[in-house]
Amino acid sequence: MAPDDFEARRRRLRNTLKEHDAAEAAEKARYERSSMAGYAAAFRLSTEFISAIAVGFGLGYLADWALGTTPWLMIVLLLLGFAAGVLNVLRSAGLIQTPQVGKRRPDGT
């Protein structure tokens, strides 16, 4: 084989390796972006859930303290906070739709 053939093969191989490295770098960057977006969504959903429970607990505690009904209002509002947190998480995750005014069906459902 002539030296020119080796040089041409080496250039083709170098170009192929550059293309492969560029594709691999792009795939790695796409994976890192998607995993960070997943972490951000998980953190946001958990924060919404915990904050709803904390607000329910806090309001219940204050209402019990003010009205002297310890611990009944705290328990009720804690459960309502839990339900609100679950509802917020389901809405944020897109598993249920947010209600819209005027979008109800004629049968009332």
Backbone bond lengths (Angstrom), bond angles and torsions (degrees), N, CA, C in turn:
res aa  C-N    CA-C-N  psi(-1)  N-CA   C-N-CA  omega(-1)  CA-C   N-CA-C  phi
1 M - - - 1.442 - - 1.526 109.93 -
2 A 1.288 114.04 148.15 1.456 120.15 -178.84 1.525 108.91 -82.82
3 P 1.326 116.23 152.50 1.473 119.80 178.26 1.529 112.49 -59.25
4 D 1.343 116.14 -29.17 1.473 118.73 179.09 1.523 111.00 -65.89
5 D 1.350 116.87 -34.56 1.462 120.06 178.39 1.533 110.91 -65.06
6 F 1.326 115.26 -42.23 1.464 119.01 178.39 1.527 111.07 -64.13
7 E 1.305 115.40 -41.10 1.476 119.61 179.64 1.528 110.85 -64.47
8 A 1.304 117.97 -40.17 1.473 121.40 179.14 1.525 110.28 -66.91
9 R 1.334 116.70 -42.27 1.465 120.02 177.91 1.522 110.97 -63.62
10 R 1.339 115.83 -39.70 1.453 119.70 179.92 1.535 110.85 -65.33
11 R 1.319 117.94 -40.12 1.461 121.68 177.09 1.524 111.57 -64.40
12 R 1.339 116.66 -42.76 1.468 120.41 177.76 1.526 110.37 -62.08
13 L 1.333 116.17 -43.74 1.457 120.14 179.06 1.526 111.12 -63.95
14 R 1.330 117.60 -41.84 1.459 121.27 178.22 1.529 110.57 -61.99
15 N 1.338 117.08 -42.79 1.470 120.31 178.74 1.526 111.11 -65.67
16 T 1.326 116.76 -40.05 1.457 120.33 177.83 1.518 111.05 -63.21
17 L 1.316 117.49 -42.18 1.462 121.66 178.14 1.526 111.30 -65.02
18 K 1.329 118.07 -39.85 1.463 120.74 177.31 1.526 111.25 -62.81
19 E 1.343 116.23 -42.71 1.460 119.94 178.37 1.532 110.65 -63.60
20 H 1.327 115.61 -42.12 1.462 119.71 179.22 1.523 111.26 -64.13
21 D 1.332 117.12 -44.08 1.467 120.74 178.88 1.527 111.46 -63.54
22 A 1.345 117.25 -39.15 1.467 120.18 178.93 1.525 110.64 -66.08
23 A 1.339 116.74 -41.64 1.464 120.17 178.69 1.524 110.50 -65.56
24 E 1.309 117.40 -39.82 1.467 121.08 179.20 1.528 111.18 -66.02
25 A 1.330 117.04 -40.88 1.467 120.81 178.40 1.531 110.80 -64.89
26 A 1.328 117.00 -39.73 1.463 120.43 178.84 1.526 110.61 -65.79
27 E 1.321 117.32 -40.89 1.468 121.39 178.39 1.527 110.87 -64.31
28 K 1.326 116.04 -41.12 1.464 119.98 179.28 1.527 110.96 -64.67
29 A 1.333 117.23 -42.27 1.463 121.14 179.15 1.524 110.68 -64.84
30 R 1.338 117.35 -40.12 1.457 120.90 179.31 1.528 110.35 -65.25
31 Y 1.321 116.67 -40.36 1.465 120.57 178.82 1.525 110.72 -65.03
32 E 1.327 117.80 -42.87 1.464 120.86 -179.63 1.524 111.11 -64.44
33 R 1.339 117.16 -39.47 1.463 120.04 178.21 1.523 110.67 -65.17
34 S 1.330 116.82 -42.50 1.462 118.80 -177.64 1.526 111.54 -69.37
35 S 1.336 117.75 -36.82 1.460 118.92 179.56 1.522 110.99 -71.08
36 M 1.313 118.28 -36.23 1.458 120.30 177.19 1.530 110.60 -68.13
37 A 1.315 117.36 -36.36 1.461 120.27 176.90 1.528 109.78 -65.18
38 G 1.314 117.06 -37.05 1.462 120.94 177.45 1.516 111.84 -65.10
39 Y 1.327 116.04 -42.38 1.465 119.86 177.38 1.522 110.89 -63.56
40 A 1.317 116.75 -40.81 1.463 120.58 -179.94 1.528 110.84 -64.63
41 A 1.324 116.90 -41.97 1.460 120.26 179.22 1.530 110.70 -65.96
42 A 1.318 117.01 -41.68 1.467 120.38 179.03 1.522 110.94 -64.01
43 F 1.325 117.06 -41.17 1.463 120.42 178.65 1.523 110.86 -64.90
44 R 1.333 116.61 -41.17 1.460 120.44 -179.97 1.525 110.87 -65.02
45 L 1.337 117.03 -44.25 1.460 120.31 -179.48 1.526 111.26 -64.88
46 S 1.328 116.90 -42.26 1.466 118.84 -179.98 1.530 110.96 -67.78
47 T 1.311 117.20 -35.83 1.459 120.81 177.84 1.528 111.02 -65.16
48 E 1.330 116.65 -42.48 1.466 119.73 178.08 1.527 111.03 -62.37
49 F 1.314 116.41 -41.89 1.464 120.61 -178.26 1.527 111.05 -65.34
50 I 1.325 116.32 -48.82 1.467 120.67 -177.17 1.526 111.15 -67.26
51 S 1.334 116.94 -38.04 1.468 118.64 -179.42 1.528 111.45 -67.27
52 A 1.328 118.34 -35.99 1.471 120.01 177.54 1.526 110.64 -63.99
53 I 1.320 116.34 -40.92 1.467 120.02 178.24 1.530 110.18 -66.40
54 A 1.321 117.46 -42.49 1.466 121.33 -179.29 1.528 111.15 -64.32
55 V 1.323 117.03 -40.43 1.469 120.06 178.58 1.526 110.09 -65.05
56 G 1.327 117.25 -43.87 1.466 120.22 177.69 1.514 111.69 -60.24
57 F 1.336 116.08 -43.53 1.461 120.15 178.64 1.529 111.22 -63.41
58 G 1.341 115.55 -46.55 1.466 119.61 -178.02 1.518 112.67 -63.17
59 L 1.322 117.03 -45.05 1.462 119.60 178.80 1.526 111.66 -65.03
60 G 1.327 115.82 -38.86 1.461 119.24 177.79 1.504 112.48 -65.49
61 Y 1.321 116.88 -41.22 1.464 121.36 178.47 1.529 110.74 -62.84
62 L 1.337 115.91 -45.88 1.467 119.59 179.64 1.532 111.32 -65.09
63 A 1.320 117.30 -40.55 1.464 119.99 179.14 1.523 110.45 -65.71
64 D 1.325 118.05 -40.20 1.467 120.97 176.87 1.525 111.14 -64.31
65 W 1.298 116.42 -41.08 1.462 120.67 -179.86 1.527 110.46 -64.31
66 A 1.349 115.68 -41.33 1.465 119.75 -177.91 1.525 112.25 -73.52
67 L 1.325 116.89 -36.60 1.467 120.16 -174.30 1.519 113.68 -100.83
68 G 1.322 117.34 -11.00 1.456 121.04 179.11 1.524 114.00 71.73
69 T 1.309 117.47 32.49 1.466 121.26 -178.04 1.523 112.24 -106.96
70 T 1.302 117.24 27.71 1.469 122.60 -174.15 1.513 111.38 -51.42
71 P 1.277 121.73 136.27 1.466 134.36 -8.97 1.516 112.99 -102.85
72 W 1.344 118.98 19.85 1.460 121.19 -168.45 1.519 114.33 -66.51
73 L 1.300 118.92 -47.51 1.472 119.52 179.75 1.529 111.47 -66.01
74 M 1.335 116.22 -34.37 1.456 119.38 177.91 1.525 110.31 -63.22
75 I 1.319 116.86 -42.78 1.459 120.34 179.81 1.525 110.55 -64.86
76 V 1.325 117.05 -44.97 1.463 121.19 -178.50 1.529 110.63 -63.98
77 L 1.322 117.17 -48.05 1.464 119.61 -178.57 1.529 112.07 -71.58
78 L 1.318 117.82 -28.28 1.464 120.28 174.04 1.528 110.05 -64.86
79 L 1.330 117.19 -43.17 1.469 120.72 177.48 1.527 111.33 -66.48
80 L 1.332 116.86 -38.71 1.466 119.44 175.70 1.530 111.18 -65.39
81 G 1.319 117.10 -37.79 1.464 120.72 176.06 1.516 111.67 -64.17
82 F 1.329 116.04 -38.99 1.459 119.87 177.00 1.526 110.38 -63.20
83 A 1.327 116.76 -44.93 1.462 120.75 179.20 1.534 110.94 -64.10
84 A 1.319 116.85 -40.88 1.462 120.18 177.60 1.522 111.05 -65.07
85 G 1.325 117.27 -38.17 1.461 120.52 177.76 1.511 112.25 -64.20
86 V 1.326 116.58 -42.63 1.468 120.01 177.58 1.520 110.05 -63.48
87 L 1.323 117.06 -43.82 1.463 120.94 179.08 1.529 111.18 -61.81
88 N 1.334 117.63 -43.25 1.469 120.88 178.14 1.520 111.72 -62.35
89 V 1.318 117.16 -42.15 1.460 120.51 179.89 1.526 110.48 -64.80
90 L 1.331 117.02 -43.20 1.461 119.83 179.15 1.523 111.56 -64.09
91 R 1.317 117.07 -39.47 1.470 120.11 177.09 1.521 111.30 -66.48
92 S 1.320 117.12 -44.04 1.463 120.36 -179.02 1.522 111.77 -66.30
93 A 1.322 116.53 -34.92 1.463 120.41 179.75 1.524 111.49 -77.43
94 G 1.325 117.47 -10.29 1.450 120.86 178.62 1.515 113.82 82.90
95 L 1.315 117.67 16.15 1.460 120.47 -179.58 1.520 112.33 -82.29
96 I 1.338 116.49 -23.86 1.462 120.54 172.69 1.519 107.23 -135.09
97 Q 1.323 115.53 156.89 1.454 119.62 -177.34 1.522 110.67 -91.11
98 T 1.318 114.19 151.23 1.454 120.62 174.47 1.527 107.67 -76.10
99 P 1.329 118.64 131.66 1.469 119.36 -179.27 1.525 111.13 -63.78
100 Q 1.324 115.00 140.83 1.457 120.51 -180.00 1.526 108.84 -122.16
101 V 1.304 115.54 139.31 1.453 120.71 -178.56 1.526 108.91 -67.12
102 G 1.332 116.02 133.59 1.460 120.57 177.28 1.508 114.40 82.05
103 K 1.302 119.42 5.07 1.455 122.43 -178.08 1.524 112.79 -104.35
104 R 1.323 118.19 11.20 1.472 121.28 -179.30 1.530 108.69 -77.86
105 R 1.305 114.62 151.12 1.463 120.13 176.58 1.531 110.02 -75.54
106 P 1.306 117.29 157.67 1.476 120.42 -178.56 1.526 113.31 -61.00
107 D 1.333 118.21 -26.71 1.455 119.71 -179.53 1.518 112.80 -78.39
108 G 1.334 118.16 0.35 1.460 121.99 175.74 1.508 115.73 90.15
109 T 1.319 118.56 4.43 1.457 120.77 179.33 1.500 111.41 -103.64
